[in-house]
């Protein structure tokens, strides 16, 4: 069975492939189809965006597609950046620029007032158009400075009190187990095992 991850983000694709690696699936990404346009993400929430991307790719390629929409919600900022996490510092912002902007906005806040949640919704759309979504959350704090070289996005700033480390300092095994994407993927994995049988 072939499935396409509706992303060209290599960090995201690597995490998803790692969790699905032992299933009888050929996992492709948008990097395998350089000629197809990028799906438009203009939904009002993570679920809408994930479904839009998965539907678009499933229809275009006539095969099962999965898409994730995820981001970070910071309580002190009224749950921003939310669905705009990747574009927080501008259209072509790097992870470092987004992290810098977040630190600047939280400048005077002490660690205990920097509550945040990583949120993820994964949509699975079959080639026949059947749809399902899977959600995952991970709660933590925004660190005072970036730490760690692993992961991507806001991982160097997302501090997990239970481990005393940022996501970027955790091993991939731990991260894949506790992260928002890891939790959503665990639910998706169960569904794919059912389908594959």
C-alpha positions in Angstrom: 0.0 0.0 0.0 1.3 3.5 -0.9 0.6 6.5 1.1 1.7 10.1 0.5 2.6 12.5 3.3 1.3 15.9 2.1 4.5 17.8 3.1 7.8 18.7 1.7 9.1 19.6 5.2 12.0 17.1 5.7 11.9 17.2 9.5 8.2 16.5 9.7 8.5 13.7 7.0 11.4 12.0 8.9 9.4 11.9 12.2 6.3 10.5 10.5 8.3 7.9 8.5 10.1 6.8 11.7 6.8 6.0 13.5 5.4 4.2 10.4 8.6 2.4 9.4 7.6 -1.2 10.3 4.2 -1.1 8.6 3.7 -2.6 5.2 3.6 0.8 3.6 5.5 2.6 0.9 5.6 6.1 2.4 6.1 9.0 -0.1 6.2 12.8 0.4 5.6 15.8 -1.8 9.4 15.8 -2.6 8.7 12.6 -4.6 6.2 14.7 -6.8 8.1 18.0 -7.5 5.6 19.0 -10.2 2.5 19.1 -8.0 1.5 22.5 -6.5 1.7 23.1 -2.7 -1.8 22.7 -1.1 -3.3 26.0 0.2 -3.7 26.2 4.0 -6.4 28.7 4.6 -8.5 26.8 7.2 -9.5 28.4 10.6 -7.9 25.6 12.7 -5.5 22.7 12.6 -8.1 20.2 11.7 -9.4 22.2 8.7 -5.9 22.7 7.4 -4.9 19.1 7.8 -8.0 17.9 5.9 -7.5 20.5 3.1 -4.0 19.3 2.5 -4.8 15.6 2.6 -7.9 15.9 0.3 -5.9 18.0 -2.2 -3.1 15.5 -2.5 -5.3 12.4 -2.4 -7.4 13.8 -5.3 -4.5 15.0 -7.3 -2.4 11.7 -7.0 -5.4 9.3 -6.7 -3.8 7.6 -3.7 -4.1 7.6 0.1 -2.7 10.8 1.7 -2.0 12.0 5.1 -1.4 15.5 6.2 -0.6 17.0 9.5 -1.2 20.5 10.7 0.5 21.4 13.9 1.8 24.3 15.9 2.4 25.9 19.2 -0.2 27.7 21.4 1.2 30.0 24.1 -1.3 30.9 26.8 0.2 34.3 27.6 -0.2 35.2 23.9 -3.8 34.3 23.6 -2.9 30.9 22.1 -0.8 32.5 19.3 1.0 31.7 17.1 -1.3 28.6 16.6 -2.0 27.8 13.0 0.4 30.5 12.0 3.4 28.9 13.8 5.4 28.3 10.7 4.8 31.8 9.4 5.1 33.6 12.8 8.0 35.8 11.8 7.0 36.2 8.2 6.2 34.2 5.0 9.7 32.7 4.5 10.8 32.8 8.1 13.3 30.3 9.4 12.9 28.3 12.6 15.4 30.5 14.3 13.5 33.7 13.3 10.3 32.3 14.6 12.0 31.3 17.8 13.5 34.7 18.2 10.1 36.4 17.7 8.5 34.2 20.3 11.3 34.9 22.9 10.9 38.7 22.2 7.2 38.6 22.7 7.6 36.7 26.1 10.6 38.9 27.0 9.7 39.8 30.6 7.7 36.7 31.6 9.1 34.3 34.1 9.3 30.6 33.2 6.3 29.6 35.3 4.1 31.9 33.3 5.2 30.6 29.9 2.6 27.8 29.5 2.3 26.4 26.0 0.9 23.4 24.2 2.1 21.8 21.0 -1.0 20.7 19.1 -1.2 18.3 16.1 -4.1 17.1 13.9 -3.3 14.4 11.3 -5.9 13.8 8.5 -6.0 10.6 6.6 -7.9 10.6 3.3 -8.2 7.4 1.2 -7.9 7.4 -2.5 -11.7 6.8 -2.4 -12.2 10.0 -0.3 -12.9 8.4 3.1 -11.6 10.8 5.8 -10.4 10.4 9.4 -8.5 12.7 11.8 -6.2 12.0 14.8 -5.2 14.5 17.4 -2.3 14.8 19.8 -1.3 17.4 22.4 1.9 18.0 24.5 2.0 20.5 27.3 5.1 22.4 28.5 6.7 25.8 28.9 8.6 28.1 26.7 12.2 28.2 27.8 14.1 31.4 28.4 16.6 30.5 25.7 17.0 27.8 23.0 18.7 24.6 24.0 19.4 21.4 22.1 20.3 20.5 18.5 17.6 17.9 17.8 14.1 18.3 16.3 13.0 21.3 14.3 10.5 24.3 14.6 10.1 25.4 18.2 11.7 22.3 19.7 14.7 24.2 21.2 12.3 26.4 23.1 9.6 23.9 24.1 10.6 22.8 27.7 9.1 19.5 29.0 9.2 19.8 32.9 8.8 16.0 33.3 12.2 15.5 31.6 13.8 18.8 32.6 14.8 19.3 28.9 13.6 21.0 25.8 12.2 18.8 22.9 15.4 19.5 21.0 17.4 17.9 23.9 15.3 14.7 24.1 16.3 11.5 22.2 14.1 10.8 19.1 12.6 7.8 20.9 11.3 9.8 23.8 10.2 12.7 21.6 8.3 10.4 19.3 6.5 8.9 22.3 5.5 12.1 24.1 5.2 14.8 21.4 2.0 16.1 20.0 2.8 14.5 16.6 3.9 11.3 18.2 0.6 10.9 20.0 -1.4 11.7 16.9 0.7 9.3 14.9 0.2 6.5 17.4 -3.5 6.8 16.8 -3.0 6.9 13.1 -0.7 3.9 13.2 -3.4 1.8 14.9 -5.8 2.7 12.1 -3.3 1.9 9.4 -2.6 -1.5 11.0 -6.4 -2.2 10.9 -6.6 -1.2 7.2 -3.5 -3.2 6.2 -4.9 -6.5 7.7 
